[in-house]
């Protein structure tokens, strides 16, 4: 699809022309209206691509005009306002960032809410709690053998703050941190109202499942009652049918004491603002995620932006030492793990109350110890090299076969070769065998689906998710149905005319609260005696819990997924299919996210050029949230 035939481009172009028309009607100079139209088109396209703002220096307009003259021309259009006014359709701040008004307003509201003083009860550092805390993390102490327990520090930080961001890669213990945080909250206040949430239904259900599993086998003296469900953020807020309207908002607050949001890197700016504003200032908020993963599809990369600088002040470190017993000196400087801030008592007190001036530094911590795999393992080494942008090292090791359980298929042509197709399809043989041997054993079928997944960078084209799903469907449809009795084959042919087949894996694309099915839910299609298609989900394998395929909301075949859709999921093995040509969307964050979906092994299908450019291309999303936080603090200081 060309840029000019893209619906997003058409909307952006229409918006830009409308603003230019309004500008001319207001009496603005023709040149100003022309510059406005160019700028409005650029910021609209940037917002569609995930950025909240763009810098004037990134506007590709007439080279004869400098940045200051461009700024003046835009202001002369009468459609642009300064950040201290922000009354027009476009806003420009002091650092020449250009915004659509709604996104500037979102950033300003987010900064204001994050810097509100926490009005809950701070945890007193008393001996009974310290004893409980030490017992809670004793298993980690045995495993770590003297190394820093970042989970312990993260929970201690969250216990004593109104807002905390915890970032960690796969295997660093985010689920364990959530569980121990809930235990601490319940120890402090048995009636603490804990609410679990995630951006998607899949991530929410997986969060709850992982917590229940992690809580099994703990001592009876540490047992707690976990929340019975985890909500999607939209469901928690009470989403209305009209876009971003919610039942709970800044006027009607959520009834909770501790809000824990998993996979927070998937939250866009708008949804983050609505959620934060709907949470009372007497409640603790904890965001967990991976700052290096792909950001939300919509505009904003809030989690990555806010968690970029995990600097802990001396005051904060002393509080953590009182709870954990970890010597703050062990946290200074080692691989720049923590950038300690010098203690100025007046400034420290102000920052602690307002949320820390420098990017919420005392609210951010990274989980740095990997309990699943480390740099000594193939996956751990590959993830580390990709995340640090070391393309040549990755390619050299792949060529030399130095990564155990990691394959690289150099397929350069736009259409995948037959050998590559066979490599992608071969792992589904176990799924086909299970269908043949006992298709009624749904638990085993779901187990097979959880072992292997194909992840694509794009949707369209011969290397896109739609084409790959077609290949898998043809293979499963043909292999499985060739063994059925004739009457069953007739039934399958009838089903095929309706666009489904027995054993088809589908993903729900839209929340349906009546049916209890949510975006990201995975199901398996099976025929019923009445010759209708039923969909079974892993949390409801009995016939009475199956849902007619015709009743489901929007869905699609899901043997292969886009990397975005796979976020929040894990598989034993993944195959990653990159396009034949380099693209800005095929970047380091996408490759890192795809690889980190695997528990054991990875296959990468890509040319050397595309792989190299993916590893060396950063994910670019422009934001000004740090400036908004600084502005809020400056405003508060002047009052």
C-alpha positions, 0 to 999 in steps of 0.5 A, a space after each residue: 500500500 502506498 503512503 498516499 493510499 493509506 487511510 491514515 494519510 488520507 485523514 492526516 491530509 484532510 485535517 491539514 487542509 482543513 486547518 489551512 482553510 481556517 487559517 486563511 479565513 482568519 486572515 493569516 498570511 498565505 505563507 503561514 497557512 501553507 507552512 501550517 498545512 505542511 506542519 499539520 500533515 507531519 504531526 498527524 502522520 507522526 501521531 499515527 506512527 506512535 509519536 506524541 510530538 515532533 521537533 520543528 527540525 524534523 519538519 521537511 519543509 522549504 530548506 530556505 526557511 530556518 527553524 526560528 522563521 518557521 516557528 514564527 510563520 506557524 504562530 502567524 497562522 492563528 492555528 498554533 498556540 504556545 504551551 502556556 496557552 494551548 488553546 489552538 489545534 496545534 501547540 508548540 512548547 519552549 523546546 520547539 516540539 510540535 503537538 496536536 492539542 489533545 496529546 499536549 493536554 494528555 502529557 500535561 495532565 499525566 505530569 500533573 497527576 504523577 506529581 500529586 503528593 501520595 495521600 496514603 499511609 507510608 509504611 513505617 519501618 518497624 521490626 515485625 514488618 522487616 522480619 516478615 519482609 526478610 522471610 518473604 525474600 529468603 528463597 531469593 537469598 539462597 539462589 542469588 548467593 550474595 548478589 543484589 536482590 532487585 526484586 526485593 528492592 522493587 517491592 520495598 520501593 513500591 511499598 513506600 511510594 504512591 507510584 512505582 515503575 518496575 521494568 524487567 526483561 523475561 525471566 527477571 521475576 516480575 510475577 514474583 514481584 507482584 505476588 510479594 507486593 500483594 503479600 506485603 500490602 495484605 500484611 500491612 492492611 488485611 483489607 487492602 483492595 488490590 486490583 490487577 489490570 493489563 492492557 489486553 485480555 490475554 495479558 490480564 488472564 496470563 497475569 492471573 494464571 502466573 500469579 496463581 501458579 507462583 503462589 502454589 507451594 508457599 508456606 501456610 504462614 505466607 498464604 494470602 487471598 489473591 484477587 479473583 480476576 484481572 481486568 483489562 484496563 478498558 473493562 476496569 475503567 468501564 469503557 463506554 461505546 463512545 471511544 475514550 469515554 469511561 465510567 470511572 474518571 477523575 470525578 468518579 474514582 476507582 474503589 481500590 487501594 493498590 493498582 498493579 498493571 502488568 505489561 504496562 509498556 503496551 499502554 498508550 498515552 491516552 489510556 494511561 492518563 485515563 487510568 491514572 486520573 481515575 485512581 485515587 491519590 490514597 492508592 498505590 499504583 505500580 506499573 510493571 513491564 519491559 522498557 525495551 519491548 515494543 510500545 503501544 500501537 497508539 501514540 505514546 511510549 509512556 512506560 519506556 519514557 518514564 522508566 528510562 532513568 532509574 536513579 535513586 537518591 540517597 534518601 530513597 536508598 536509605 529507606 530501602 536499606 532500612 527495609 531490606 538490609 541491603 547496603 546502599 554502597 553496593 548499589 553505587 556505580 556497579 555497571 552504573 546500576 543506580 545513579 545516586 543523586 546527591 542529597 540536598 535536604 530541602 530539595 530531597 523533601 520536595 522531590 519525595 513529596 512531589 514524585 521526584 523532579 528528575 523524571 520520577 527517579 525515585 519511582 523507577 527500578 529495573 529488575 536486573 537479575 535473570 532467573 530463567 536464563 543469563 548471558 551464559 545461555 544462547 537465548 540470554 546472549 542473543 537477547 543481550 546482543 540484540 538489545 545493545 545493538 551489536 549486529 555484527 556480533 549477532 551475525 558472526 555468532 549465527 554464521 558460526 553456529 555458536 548459538 545452541 537452539 537458535 537457527 538462522 535461515 537466510 532467505 532473501 527473496 520476497 517469496 519464501 523458498 520451499 525449504 523455508 516453508 517446510 521449516 516453518 510448517 514442520 513443528 505443526 506436525 505434532 499438532 496434526 498428530 494430536 488432531 488425528 489421534 484424539 481431537 477431543 483431548 483439547 488440553 493436549 491441543 492447547 498444549 501443542 499450540 503453546 509450544 510453537 508460534 510463528 511471529 511476523 513483522 508485518 501483516 501483508 505480503 508473502 512474508 506477512 502474517 496473513 500469508 503464513 496463516 494461509 500456508 499453515 491452514 492449508 497444511 493442517 487442513 490437508 494432512 488432517 482431513 485426508 485421514 477422516 471417514 468420507 462422511 466427515 470429509 463431506 462435513 469438512 468441505 461444507 465447513 470450508 465453504 463457511 471459512 473454517 475447519 476443525 482444529 483451526 486456531 483463532 484469536 479474538 480481536 475485540 472485547 465482548 464482555 457479554 461472552 467474556 471473551 477479550 482481545 488476544 484470547 486464543 481458541 480452537 474451532 471444533 465441529 459439533 454434532 449439529 454441524 456447527 462450529 464451536 470455539 473452545 478456549 483454554 479456560 473453558 474446555 467443556 462443551 457447555 462453555 464453548 461458544 458458537 463461531 458465529 457469535 464470536 466478535 471479530 477474530 482471525 486465524 492465529 497459528 502465526 501472529 504479528 509480534 505486536 499481537 504476541 506481546 504478553 505471551 510465551 512459547 517454547 519455540 518461536 520462528 521469526 519471519 522478517 520482510 525481504 526489505 528493511 523497514 523502520 517498523 522492523 527495528 531493534 524493539 520488534 526483534 527483541 520482543 519477538 526473541 524474548 517470546 521464546 523460552 527455549 529456541 528461536 528460528 530467524 528467517 531474514 536476509 543478512 541486510 534486513 537482520 543487520 538493519 533491524 538490530 541497528 534501527 532504534 524504535 523512535 517515538 518522540 515525547 515531551 513528558 519529561 519536559 511536562 514534569 519539569 514544567 509542573 515542578 517549576 510551576 509548583 515551586 513558583 507558587 
